[in-house]
């Protein structure tokens, strides 16, 4: 019976991965990590039926991965929780046992300075410039940029489809709008802003172009770091946390507050370099 239940749950894995790609817009790399975590977990968890519910006992799996660092454990458990949530939304009644969260120390994001971004853009072509500027001036996730449709773009705003299928409106700078208009004059996308052969470009393709731009100036930069830079620049220029949180599409301001810690850390570093007494310590 337990073997049958495990097979029934396992069969839903592919449908879940397709859901992550088609409806959640997750990157290929993220989907792969989810798949690996779920397949690994299914080898160790106990699955049984109790009171008309399918119980998945995570304890054997948690013992197996106990030696990993807390962040890795948290990511694996998060993938499993997402899978179980999908099962419950698709006519299976599933309950997780031994699902206690673990505390993970929040790490500060690593933004790229405006100076370095400007330097990299001097070596970028028009296509690459548009990609980098949109990530930096709109604070977009790479998944959101890939999913951006022509119909989402107006003269002053861009409507972004974010996590959880939530929309938000982000102000569009005139300079960024001009880059878009120049791009559209030379290209003829039909539905999505970034297309090739009438299909939208993948997140990996856009990510590669960003990496390539910064590699020319000796930097290793991810698209998400440009989003960090967007948030940090706004907060350092006295934008309110509430406004920045809304612009980023964060579900909680607690997520945004990590950038205020970053601002404080940078101020401390600058103080240590600038004040003459700091050299005596």
C-alpha positions as CSV (number, residue, x, y, z in Angstrom):
1,X,0.0,0.0,0.0
2,X,2.8,2.4,1.0
3,X,4.6,1.6,-2.2
4,X,1.5,2.4,-4.2
5,X,1.0,5.7,-2.5
6,X,4.6,6.7,-3.1
7,X,4.2,5.9,-6.8
8,X,0.9,7.9,-7.0
9,X,2.6,11.0,-5.4
10,X,5.7,10.6,-7.6
11,X,3.6,10.5,-10.8
12,X,2.5,14.1,-10.1
13,X,6.1,15.4,-10.1
14,X,6.3,16.1,-13.8
15,X,3.0,17.9,-13.8
16,X,4.3,20.1,-10.9
17,X,7.5,20.9,-12.8
18,X,5.4,21.9,-15.9
19,X,3.3,24.1,-13.6
20,X,6.5,25.9,-12.4
21,X,7.6,26.6,-15.9
22,X,4.2,27.5,-17.5
23,X,2.4,29.3,-14.7
24,X,5.1,30.4,-12.3
25,X,7.7,31.4,-14.8
26,X,10.6,29.7,-12.9
27,X,14.0,29.4,-14.6
28,X,15.3,26.1,-15.9
29,X,17.9,26.1,-13.1
30,X,15.3,26.6,-10.4
31,X,13.1,23.9,-11.9
32,X,16.0,21.5,-12.0
33,X,16.8,22.1,-8.3
34,X,13.2,21.5,-7.4
35,X,13.2,18.3,-9.4
36,X,16.3,17.0,-7.7
37,X,15.1,17.9,-4.2
38,X,11.7,16.1,-4.8
39,X,13.2,13.0,-6.3
40,X,15.8,12.8,-3.5
41,X,13.1,13.3,-0.8
42,X,10.8,10.6,-2.3
43,X,13.6,8.0,-1.8
44,X,13.6,8.6,1.9
45,X,10.2,9.9,3.1
46,X,7.6,7.7,4.6
47,X,4.2,7.9,2.9
48,X,1.1,6.4,4.4
49,X,-2.7,7.0,4.6
50,X,-4.4,8.1,7.8
51,X,-8.0,9.5,8.2
52,X,-8.4,9.7,4.4
53,X,-5.3,11.8,4.1
54,X,-2.0,11.0,2.6
55,X,0.7,11.6,5.2
56,X,4.3,12.4,4.1
57,X,6.7,12.0,7.0
58,X,9.8,14.1,6.3
59,X,11.8,12.9,9.3
60,X,13.8,10.1,7.5
61,X,14.7,12.6,4.8
62,X,15.6,15.4,7.3
63,X,18.0,13.0,9.0
64,X,19.6,12.2,5.7
65,X,20.2,15.9,4.9
66,X,20.9,17.1,8.5
67,X,24.6,17.7,7.8
68,X,24.0,20.2,5.0
69,X,24.1,23.9,5.8
70,X,20.8,25.5,6.9
71,X,20.3,27.4,3.7
72,X,20.5,24.2,1.5
73,X,18.1,22.3,3.8
74,X,15.7,25.2,3.7
75,X,15.7,25.3,-0.1
76,X,15.1,21.5,-0.3
77,X,12.2,21.7,2.2
78,X,10.8,24.7,0.3
79,X,10.7,22.7,-2.9
80,X,8.8,19.8,-1.1
81,X,6.3,22.2,0.4
82,X,5.6,23.7,-3.0
83,X,5.1,20.2,-4.4
84,X,2.7,19.3,-1.6
85,X,0.8,22.6,-2.1
86,X,0.4,21.7,-5.7
87,X,-0.9,18.2,-4.8
88,X,-3.5,19.7,-2.5
89,X,-4.6,22.1,-5.2
90,X,-5.0,19.1,-7.6
91,X,-7.4,16.8,-5.8
92,X,-5.0,15.1,-3.4
93,X,-5.3,15.5,0.3
94,X,-1.7,15.6,1.6
95,X,-0.3,16.5,5.0
96,X,3.4,17.0,5.8
97,X,4.7,15.6,9.1
98,X,8.0,16.8,10.7
99,X,7.8,20.0,8.6
100,X,9.3,22.4,11.1
101,X,11.0,25.3,9.6
102,X,14.7,26.0,10.2
103,X,16.2,29.4,10.8
104,X,18.4,30.7,8.0
105,X,20.6,33.7,8.5
106,X,19.7,36.4,6.1
107,X,22.6,37.4,3.9
108,X,23.0,40.9,2.5
109,X,22.4,41.2,-1.3
110,X,25.3,42.3,-3.4
111,X,24.3,45.3,-5.6
112,X,26.5,46.6,-8.4
113,X,27.4,50.3,-8.1
114,X,26.0,52.7,-10.6
115,X,29.5,53.5,-11.7
116,X,30.2,49.9,-12.7
117,X,26.9,49.6,-14.5
118,X,27.5,52.7,-16.5
119,X,31.0,51.4,-17.4
120,X,29.6,48.1,-18.6
121,X,26.9,49.8,-20.7
122,X,29.7,51.7,-22.6
123,X,30.7,48.3,-24.0
124,X,27.2,47.0,-24.7
125,X,25.3,47.0,-28.0
126,X,21.8,48.5,-28.2
127,X,20.1,45.1,-27.5
128,X,22.2,44.4,-24.5
129,X,21.8,48.0,-23.2
130,X,18.0,47.6,-23.2
131,X,18.1,44.4,-21.3
132,X,20.5,45.8,-18.6
133,X,18.7,49.1,-18.3
134,X,15.3,47.5,-17.9
135,X,16.5,45.3,-15.1
136,X,18.2,48.2,-13.4
137,X,15.7,51.0,-13.9
138,X,12.6,48.8,-13.3
139,X,13.8,46.4,-10.6
140,X,12.6,43.4,-12.6
141,X,13.2,39.7,-11.9
142,X,14.6,37.9,-15.0
143,X,11.4,35.9,-15.2
144,X,9.4,39.1,-15.3
145,X,11.5,40.5,-18.1
146,X,11.2,37.4,-20.1
147,X,7.4,37.4,-19.7
148,X,7.0,41.1,-20.5
149,X,4.5,41.7,-23.3
150,X,4.2,44.6,-25.6
151,X,0.7,45.2,-24.3
152,X,2.2,45.7,-20.8
153,X,4.1,48.8,-21.9
154,X,2.6,52.2,-21.9
155,X,4.2,55.6,-22.3
156,X,4.8,56.1,-18.5
157,X,4.3,52.7,-16.9
158,X,5.0,49.0,-17.2
159,X,2.6,46.4,-15.9
160,X,4.6,43.5,-14.5
161,X,3.4,40.0,-13.8
162,X,5.2,38.9,-10.7
163,X,5.3,35.9,-8.4
164,X,2.0,34.4,-7.5
165,X,0.5,35.9,-10.7
166,X,0.3,39.3,-9.0
167,X,0.5,42.4,-11.2
168,X,2.2,45.6,-10.2
169,X,2.7,48.9,-12.1
170,X,6.3,50.3,-12.2
171,X,7.1,53.8,-13.5
172,X,8.9,53.9,-16.8
173,X,11.7,56.4,-17.2
174,X,11.6,58.5,-20.4
175,X,15.2,57.4,-21.2
176,X,14.2,53.7,-20.9
177,X,11.0,54.3,-23.0
178,X,13.2,55.8,-25.7
179,X,15.4,52.7,-25.7
180,X,12.3,50.5,-26.0
181,X,11.0,52.6,-28.9
182,X,14.3,52.5,-30.7
183,X,14.4,48.7,-30.3
184,X,10.9,48.3,-31.6
185,X,11.7,50.4,-34.7
186,X,14.5,48.0,-35.6
187,X,12.7,44.8,-34.5
188,X,9.2,43.5,-34.9
189,X,8.2,41.4,-31.9
190,X,4.6,40.3,-32.0
191,X,3.6,39.5,-28.4
192,X,6.6,39.6,-26.1
193,X,9.2,42.4,-26.0
194,X,12.0,39.9,-26.4
195,X,11.4,37.3,-29.1
196,X,13.2,35.1,-31.5
197,X,11.4,33.2,-34.3
198,X,8.1,34.3,-33.0
199,X,8.7,32.8,-29.5
200,X,9.7,34.7,-26.4
201,X,13.3,34.5,-25.4
202,X,14.1,32.2,-22.5
203,X,15.3,33.5,-19.1
204,X,18.6,31.7,-19.7
205,X,19.2,33.6,-23.0
206,X,18.6,37.0,-21.3
207,X,20.7,36.0,-18.3
208,X,23.6,35.0,-20.7
209,X,23.4,38.5,-22.3
210,X,23.7,40.2,-19.0
211,X,26.6,38.1,-17.9
212,X,28.3,38.8,-21.2
213,X,28.0,42.6,-20.9
214,X,29.7,42.7,-17.5
215,X,32.3,40.1,-18.3
216,X,33.7,42.6,-20.8
217,X,34.7,44.9,-17.9
218,X,35.9,42.0,-15.7
219,X,32.8,41.7,-13.5
220,X,30.6,38.7,-12.7
221,X,27.1,40.0,-12.4
222,X,23.7,38.3,-12.3
223,X,20.4,39.9,-13.4
224,X,19.2,39.7,-9.8
225,X,22.1,41.9,-8.6
226,X,20.7,44.6,-10.9
227,X,17.4,44.3,-9.1
228,X,19.3,44.6,-5.8
229,X,21.0,47.7,-7.2
230,X,17.6,49.2,-8.1
231,X,16.3,48.7,-4.5
232,X,19.5,49.9,-2.9
233,X,19.7,53.1,-4.9
234,X,16.1,54.0,-4.2
235,X,16.4,53.4,-0.4
236,X,19.7,55.3,-0.2
237,X,18.0,58.2,-1.9
238,X,15.3,58.3,0.8
239,X,12.5,56.4,-0.9
240,X,10.1,54.8,1.6
241,X,10.4,51.1,2.3
242,X,6.7,50.8,1.6
243,X,7.0,52.2,-1.9
244,X,10.1,50.2,-2.7
245,X,8.4,47.0,-1.4
246,X,5.5,47.7,-3.7
247,X,7.7,48.4,-6.7
248,X,9.7,45.2,-6.2
249,X,6.5,43.1,-5.8
250,X,7.5,41.9,-2.3
251,X,4.7,40.2,-0.4
252,X,6.1,41.6,2.8
253,X,8.0,44.7,3.8
254,X,10.2,42.5,5.9
255,X,11.8,41.2,2.7
256,X,12.6,44.7,1.6
257,X,14.1,45.7,4.9
258,X,17.2,43.7,4.2
259,X,18.2,46.5,1.9
260,X,18.2,49.0,4.7
261,X,20.7,46.8,6.5
262,X,22.8,46.9,3.3
263,X,22.7,50.7,3.3
264,X,23.8,50.8,6.9
265,X,26.7,48.4,6.2
266,X,27.9,50.5,3.3
267,X,27.7,53.7,5.4
268,X,29.8,52.0,8.1
269,X,32.4,50.9,5.5
270,X,32.6,54.5,4.1
271,X,32.8,55.9,7.7
272,X,35.7,53.5,8.5
273,X,37.6,54.7,5.4
274,X,36.9,58.4,5.8
275,X,37.2,59.2,9.5
276,X,40.8,59.8,10.6
277,X,40.4,58.2,14.1
278,X,39.3,54.9,12.5
279,X,42.9,54.3,11.4
280,X,44.0,54.3,15.0
281,X,41.8,51.3,16.0
